[in-house]
Amino acid sequence: MTESDRPLRLDAPREEVLEHVAKLVAGAWQSFDRFRPEEPPLDERVLELLRTELPEAPASAHEALDDTARILDESIAQPRPRYFMGVGSSGLEIGTMADLLAHTYDINLAVDARAATLIEKQAVRWAAEFVGYAPDAAGAFTSGGTVSNATALAAAREHALPGSRLEGLAGERVAVYTSEEVHYSVTRAVEALGIGSRNLRAIALGPGRGLRPDLLEAAIDADRAKGITPIAVVATAGTTLTGAIDPLEAVAEVCEARGIWLHVDGAYGLPAAAVRPELFLGFERADSLAIDAHKWLYLPKACGIVLVRRQEDLIASFGHEAGYLPHQQHELHAMDTTFEYSRPFRALKFWLAMRVHGAQAFRDAIERNLGQARLLYETVIARPDFEALAEPPLSIVAFRHVPEGVADLDAHNGRLAEALREDGRVWISSALIDGEVWLRPCFVNFRTTEEDVLDLVEIAAEVGERIAA
Ligand SMILES: Cc1ncc(COP(=O)(O)O)c(C=O)c1O
């Protein structure tokens, strides 16, 4: 079949359309290189497109692509250097190119896909090596921290209660232990796995906002005395709220002494173990880890990684025979170790990015983000009109505007975050920390510069003064 007589043909030669796409991509990258002075509102053309019903007739590919570019340009894009909200991602260029290639071949990593399967295994080992985890770690690429955490907790549940994947919890009383500031994805995983979020023990925070190991120990021992089975401890290596790292060595000690599964949610923070290993000591003793390459390894979404020390633990909870996907011999398919079935070749972008840039370039970029957090912290504590919550443990800095004469600082900073988003020069959210409202930027973008950091303070001061008046 030639291109001209197959169905679903474009109205223009595909090479030409691809060139058009390449131009749009190059234009976007150029616009991400520097901040833009405002976020544009939806224009008439986009509003008109939003009113259209399901199209029956074909449209010009070139025209539709131009409309697409307009829609994307009028959306909030995390790769922009002044996007500081949540834990963003930066759409690293080589990752975009890898995605285009991976989606072109549309390989399914549910079953053995020959070279792609082997590359995924290699990429899993490279990720483990990058952060300093077990060199023979197993695991898989996932859609992100949520699925990585759920996957690890499913393995932990089967490990603590063998057969529970078949029988359910069968009346067994169980518990999972976390810090009070664990990411909500862990709560969701616990709910979806039938453990129940009422059985999540939120351990109070100690200095540095990490969970208190003495309270953890006491909670586990008290539960055990009541016949409750601990399923896992989930320690966080970089909380989403402040970047705090649980005391991993002490937590590992508690878990090892009691034979309890330790999962480390490093979705945001763990890449920094490659440059600040001393902050993460003990994480290497974990049974499982979550790392998101679509956060602090700059790759486009989705690119999560779940790592386990022993592959058998994943097989024990996910291995199966299905009539439509029989095992020919005794080979292991990805679907025997992962939660998802159809899986895109997400590992390719991590693999290609490491190949093209080398691991050192990623360490340097992470170091730069740590320096930006430090710069922001030092800038605000040197000013009378701002205060900082604490020294940033990683690349999140909680700070707030404290102008003279404003009594309700929480209301002021909540309004300030909203006003900043309306202003559009920086994209930032507020966060509630110990009942107080703080501005909470996170630096995980390789495009962010020191100028962007310093301007964030100036813009926050200018807008803050305006709304205070
Ligand atoms: C610590 C932590 N864990 C898990 C997640 C969830 O990750 P994802 O959104 O990739 O599912 C996040 C997201 O910000 C996170 O910061």
The ligand as a MOL file (V3000), in Angstrom:
LIG
                    3D

  0  0  0     0  0            999 V3000
M  V30 BEGIN CTAB
M  V30 COUNTS 16 16 0 0 0
M  V30 BEGIN ATOM
M  V30 1 C 6.5610 13.4100 46.9140 0
M  V30 2 C 5.5880 13.1280 45.8100 0
M  V30 3 N 5.1000 11.8810 45.6680 0
M  V30 4 C 4.2240 11.5610 44.6900 0
M  V30 5 C 3.7980 12.5080 43.7940 0
M  V30 6 C 2.8150 12.1380 42.7130 0
M  V30 7 O 3.4800 12.0550 41.4930 0
M  V30 8 P 2.7120 12.0380 40.0850 0
M  V30 9 O 1.9900 13.3390 39.9850 0
M  V30 10 O 3.8170 11.8830 39.1160 0
M  V30 11 O 1.7880 10.8670 40.0850 0
M  V30 12 C 4.2700 13.8360 43.9110 0
M  V30 13 C 3.8120 14.8880 42.9740 0
M  V30 14 O 4.1440 16.0510 43.1070 0
M  V30 15 C 5.2080 14.1400 44.9240 0
M  V30 16 O 5.7090 15.3840 45.0630 0
M  V30 END ATOM
M  V30 BEGIN BOND
M  V30 1 1 1 2
M  V30 2 1 2 3
M  V30 3 2 2 15
M  V30 4 2 3 4
M  V30 5 1 4 5
M  V30 6 1 5 6
M  V30 7 2 5 12
M  V30 8 1 6 7
M  V30 9 1 7 8
M  V30 10 2 8 9
M  V30 11 1 8 10
M  V30 12 1 8 11
M  V30 13 1 12 13
M  V30 14 1 12 15
M  V30 15 2 13 14
M  V30 16 1 15 16
M  V30 END BOND
M  V30 END CTAB
M  END
